[in-house]
Amino acid sequence: MEYQGQALLQLRLGIILSLLAGITYCKHAPALSSELFGSNKYLTEAYFQKHDTLNDRIFQDCISSELSHVFCEKQNFMPKLSVIVLQLLGDGSHRRLSSPFKIANQPEVTSKLPSLCEAVIIARLPSGVFADPFELQHLTERGVFSGASAFGDTDLELPTVRANRSVVEVHVDLSPNLLSGKKDDWEVNIELPLHARYAPLGKHGYTKVEFGYPDLFLHCIADGNRLNQSCIFPLTDGVLTSDSTSIDWEVPSGIVEHTKIVSVLTFIAAVVGALSIFMACIFYSEISVYDGSKQS
C-alpha cells in the first residue's frame, strides 16, 4: 500500500510539472502578430479603435505611425515586390479578388532567409463591396489564411447608400512550400471572396466599383528566433502610384428612368392582391354559412 501511495504521488507531481511546462511554453512561444502589433492581432485594429469611418489619408498615416518603430532597416536580406496583378474572378454579385504577387530578394543578396515570415495584405474596399467576416473565419479555420478579419462597416444587410467602407486584412505564412524556382523568391496568390451590396439607382443599369492595389507588408523574425528581432518591410511603399492600373466591377443596379413604371406596376399589383384576398375571404364566408344552414 505504501508503494502504491508513493507511485500515485509521483504520478500527480509529473502531471503538475507537465502542465506548468506547457503553460510556460505557451507564454514564451513566438507569435508574429501579437508581439509586433502590441495588444492587437491585426494592424487595422489600431485605426478602427480611434475612427468609425475609413479615410485613406488618415488610415495611411495611422499605419505608418503604428509601424514606425518596427520598420526594418539594415538586415541580412532585402525583399522587394516584383510582381502584383489584380483580377476579378467569377460572375454576378459574388466574386473573388485575386492578387497574385511575388516577393523577391535583391539579386546581390545571397544570405539565408529568416526562419519565420508572413505576408500581411491590407485591402481597402471601395464603397458598395464587402467581405463576409464569417466566410473569412471559415477560410482561416481551413488553413487558407493564417489570419483574416474585416473591419469597418461589416453589416451585411445594408445597401450601398447607408453603408461605410470596410477594410480586410489577411495574413499568410510564407513557408518553404511557397518558394518559387529561385531560392529567395516567394510566390503567393490571395483570393479574397467579396460580395456586392444593393447598389443605388443609375442611368445604365449598373454601378461601377473601382479597386485599387492593396497594401503589402512582409513581417519577419530576422537573424534568429528572438522576439526583439522582429520587424516589418513595407513592400508597396513607393512601388505603386495613383497612376497604377486598377480594375472595375460593374455591380447591377436599377435604372432611374424605370422608377415611375416600376412604382405604378407595384401599386397595381398590391391593389389587385389586396382585392383578391378580400374577395377570397367573402367567398369563403358565404360557403361556410351555406354549408352550416344546409346541415341544420
SULVENFEN-V613257 format. One record per backbone hydrogen bond with DSSP energy under -1.0 kcal/mol. NH is the residue of the N-H (numbers start at 1). CO is the residue of the C=O. E is the energy in kcal/mol with one decimal. If there is no record, write none. Layout:
((NH | CO | E) (NH | CO | E))
This chain:
((5 | 1 | -2.1) (6 | 2 | -2.0) (7 | 3 | -2.2) (8 | 4 | -2.3) (9 | 5 | -2.1) (10 | 6 | -2.4) (11 | 7 | -2.1) (12 | 8 | -2.1) (13 | 9 | -2.3) (14 | 10 | -2.2) (15 | 11 | -2.0) (16 | 12 | -2.3) (17 | 13 | -2.4) (18 | 14 | -2.0) (19 | 15 | -2.2) (20 | 16 | -2.3) (21 | 17 | -2.2) (22 | 18 | -2.2) (23 | 19 | -2.3) (24 | 20 | -2.3) (25 | 21 | -2.2) (26 | 22 | -2.2) (27 | 23 | -1.8) (28 | 24 | -1.5) (29 | 25 | -1.4) (35 | 31 | -1.5) (36 | 32 | -1.1) (37 | 33 | -2.6) (40 | 37 | -1.5) (46 | 43 | -1.0) (48 | 44 | -1.8) (49 | 45 | -1.1) (50 | 47 | -1.6) (51 | 47 | -1.8) (59 | 55 | -2.9) (60 | 56 | -2.4) (61 | 57 | -2.1) (62 | 58 | -2.3) (63 | 59 | -2.5) (64 | 60 | -2.4) (65 | 61 | -2.2) (66 | 62 | -2.4) (67 | 63 | -1.8) (70 | 67 | -1.6) (72 | 232 | -2.2) (80 | 104 | -2.7) (82 | 102 | -2.2) (85 | 100 | -1.8) (87 | 98 | -2.0) (89 | 96 | -3.1) (95 | 194 | -1.6) (96 | 89 | -2.4) (97 | 192 | -2.8) (98 | 87 | -3.1) (99 | 190 | -2.9) (101 | 188 | -3.0) (102 | 83 | -1.9) (103 | 186 | -2.5) (104 | 80 | -3.1) (106 | 78 | -1.0) (109 | 106 | -2.1) (118 | 219 | -2.4) (119 | 172 | -2.9) (120 | 217 | -2.8) (121 | 170 | -3.0) (122 | 215 | -2.8) (123 | 168 | -3.0) (125 | 166 | -1.8) (129 | 126 | -1.3) (130 | 195 | -2.5) (136 | 132 | -2.0) (137 | 133 | -2.2) (138 | 134 | -2.0) (139 | 135 | -2.0) (140 | 136 | -2.0) (141 | 137 | -2.3) (142 | 138 | -1.6) (143 | 140 | -1.2) (144 | 139 | -2.1) (146 | 171 | -2.2) (147 | 171 | -1.3) (149 | 169 | -1.9) (151 | 167 | -3.1) (153 | 165 | -1.2) (154 | 152 | -1.1) (160 | 198 | -2.4) (162 | 159 | -1.1) (167 | 151 | -2.4) (168 | 123 | -2.6) (169 | 149 | -2.5) (170 | 121 | -2.9) (171 | 147 | -3.4) (172 | 119 | -2.3) (174 | 117 | -2.2) (175 | 173 | -1.2) (178 | 175 | -1.9) (179 | 176 | -1.4) (180 | 185 | -2.3) (185 | 182 | -1.2) (186 | 103 | -2.9) (187 | 178 | -2.5) (188 | 101 | -2.6) (190 | 99 | -1.2) (192 | 97 | -2.5) (194 | 95 | -3.4) (195 | 130 | -2.7) (196 | 93 | -2.4) (197 | 128 | -2.6) (202 | 254 | -3.0) (207 | 251 | -3.1) (209 | 249 | -2.7) (211 | 247 | -3.0) (215 | 122 | -2.8) (217 | 120 | -2.2) (218 | 233 | -2.5) (219 | 118 | -2.8) (220 | 231 | -2.4) (221 | 116 | -2.3) (222 | 229 | -1.6) (229 | 226 | -1.5) (230 | 227 | -1.6) (231 | 220 | -2.5) (232 | 70 | -2.2) (233 | 218 | -3.0) (235 | 216 | -1.4) (235 | 233 | -1.0) (236 | 216 | -1.2) (239 | 236 | -1.2) (240 | 236 | -1.2) (244 | 241 | -1.7) (247 | 211 | -1.1) (249 | 209 | -2.7) (251 | 207 | -2.9) (251 | 249 | -1.1) (253 | 205 | -2.1) (256 | 202 | -2.7) (258 | 255 | -1.2) (259 | 256 | -1.9) (262 | 258 | -2.6) (263 | 259 | -2.4) (264 | 260 | -2.5) (265 | 261 | -2.5) (266 | 262 | -2.4) (267 | 263 | -2.3) (268 | 264 | -2.5) (269 | 265 | -2.5) (270 | 266 | -2.2) (271 | 267 | -2.4) (272 | 268 | -2.7) (273 | 269 | -2.2) (274 | 270 | -2.4) (275 | 271 | -2.7) (276 | 272 | -2.3) (277 | 273 | -2.1) (278 | 274 | -2.2) (279 | 275 | -2.8) (280 | 276 | -2.2) (281 | 277 | -2.0) (282 | 278 | -2.1) (283 | 279 | -2.7) (284 | 280 | -2.2) (285 | 281 | -2.0) (286 | 282 | -2.3) (287 | 283 | -1.9) (288 | 284 | -2.1) (289 | 285 | -2.4) (290 | 286 | -2.4) (291 | 287 | -2.5) (292 | 288 | -1.9) (293 | 289 | -2.2) (294 | 290 | -1.9) (295 | 291 | -1.8) (296 | 292 | -1.5))
